Amino acid sequence: MSAPVEVPDLVARTLDLSRRRGFITSTRHETGRLLATLAASREGTLAELGTGCGVGSAWLHSGAPKEARIVTAELDPELAKDVQEIFASAENVTVLAGDWSALEQYAPFSLLFVDVRDVMADMDVLAGLLAPGGIAVLDDFVPSSFWPPIVDGQVDTVREQWLTDERFVAVEMLIDPDASLIIATRR
Ligand SMILES: C[S@@+](CC[C@H](N)C(=O)[O-])C[C@H]1O[C@@H](n2cnc3c(N)ncnc32)[C@H](O)[C@@H]1O
C-alpha cells in the first residue's frame, strides 16, 4: 500500500456518480493523487479537457490552493449537469457543458489535464494554452518498452511528439503495469 485508502469527500462523490452511471474511464486513484500533488504547486487557472464524472476535477480541487480556479469541460450535457451539481458548493470550480474549446477563453493555464484522446494530437493548440512553466498531464497511454513507443504494432506518434518537442520538458510515468501518463512542462 503506497497511499492512504481514504479519498477526499468530493472525490468520493464523483466516484459514486461513476459507479451509478457505469462510467468506467474515470481517473484512477494513482493519477488522481498525482494531479492533487501537482495542483498544490500551482496558482492561477487549472483546466481539464473531458470532465467525465468529475473525478479528475475533484482531485485537482483537493490539492489546489483555495485562490486557484479550476475549469473543466464535458461534451455530454447530461453528464456535465450531474457533475455541476456535485461541485455546486465549490466556488472555485467551473464545469462547462460543451466542447473543450470553450475553455480557451480561460487560458493561460498553469496546469492542463488532457483527458480526451483525440485532442492530444493538437499539440500546437495545447502548447498555446499553457503559461510558461505550465504543466500538461496526458492520461491513458499503454506502456511500451520500445523507442519510439509501439502500440498494436504501430508507432504511437502522439506520445513520441510530446516526449521530444523542444517546447516542453517531458517524462512518461508508469501508473500501473498497464497504464502510463505523460507530464510535460512548458519551457
Ligand atoms: C476519459 S473520460 C474523462 C475522465 C475524467 N477526466 C476523470 O478524471 O475521470 C473522457 C471524457 O471526455 C468527454 N469528451 C469527449 N470529447 C470531448 C470534447 N470534444 N470536449 C469535451 N469533452 C469531451 C467524454 O464524453 C468523456 O466523458
The ligand as an SDF file (V2000), in Angstrom:
LIG
                    3D

 27 29  0  0  0  0  0  0  0  0999 V2000
  -11.5700    9.5650  -20.1590 C   0  0  0  0  0  0  0  0  0  0  0  0
  -13.0760   10.3870  -19.8940 S   0  0  0  0  0  0  0  0  0  0  0  0
  -12.6640   11.6560  -18.7490 C   0  0  0  0  0  0  0  0  0  0  0  0
  -12.4200   11.1840  -17.3530 C   0  0  0  0  0  0  0  0  0  0  0  0
  -12.2470   12.3090  -16.3740 C   0  0  0  0  0  0  0  0  0  0  0  0
  -11.2810   13.2940  -16.8050 N   0  0  0  0  0  0  0  0  0  0  0  0
  -11.8700   11.8190  -14.9940 C   0  0  0  0  0  0  0  0  0  0  0  0
  -10.9910   12.4310  -14.3740 O   0  0  0  0  0  0  0  0  0  0  0  0
  -12.4280   10.8400  -14.5090 O   0  0  0  0  0  0  0  0  0  0  0  0
  -13.2350   11.3910  -21.3570 C   0  0  0  0  0  0  0  0  0  0  0  0
  -14.4360   12.3200  -21.3350 C   0  0  0  0  0  0  0  0  0  0  0  0
  -14.2480   13.3020  -22.3550 O   0  0  0  0  0  0  0  0  0  0  0  0
  -15.5010   13.6170  -22.9090 C   0  0  0  0  0  0  0  0  0  0  0  0
  -15.2590   14.2210  -24.2270 N   0  0  0  0  0  0  0  0  0  0  0  0
  -15.0480   13.6000  -25.4230 C   0  0  0  0  0  0  0  0  0  0  0  0
  -14.8260   14.5120  -26.3910 N   0  0  0  0  0  0  0  0  0  0  0  0
  -14.8860   15.7400  -25.8010 C   0  0  0  0  0  0  0  0  0  0  0  0
  -14.7490   17.0670  -26.2820 C   0  0  0  0  0  0  0  0  0  0  0  0
  -14.5040   17.3190  -27.5710 N   0  0  0  0  0  0  0  0  0  0  0  0
  -14.8650   18.0930  -25.4080 N   0  0  0  0  0  0  0  0  0  0  0  0
  -15.1300   17.8490  -24.0850 C   0  0  0  0  0  0  0  0  0  0  0  0
  -15.2870   16.5980  -23.5690 N   0  0  0  0  0  0  0  0  0  0  0  0
  -15.1610   15.5600  -24.4200 C   0  0  0  0  0  0  0  0  0  0  0  0
  -16.2370   12.2740  -22.9490 C   0  0  0  0  0  0  0  0  0  0  0  0
  -17.6300   12.4820  -23.0030 O   0  0  0  0  0  0  0  0  0  0  0  0
  -15.7680   11.6390  -21.6470 C   0  0  0  0  0  0  0  0  0  0  0  0
  -16.6780   11.9200  -20.6040 O   0  0  0  0  0  0  0  0  0  0  0  0
  1  2  1  0
  2  3  1  0
  2 10  1  0
  3  4  1  0
  4  5  1  0
  5  6  1  0
  5  7  1  0
  7  8  2  0
  7  9  1  0
 10 11  1  0
 11 12  1  0
 11 26  1  0
 12 13  1  0
 13 14  1  0
 13 24  1  0
 14 15  1  0
 14 23  1  0
 15 16  2  0
 16 17  1  0
 17 18  1  0
 17 23  2  0
 18 19  1  0
 18 20  2  0
 20 21  1  0
 21 22  2  0
 22 23  1  0
 24 25  1  0
 24 26  1  0
 26 27  1  0
M  CHG  2   2   1   9  -1
M  END
$$$$
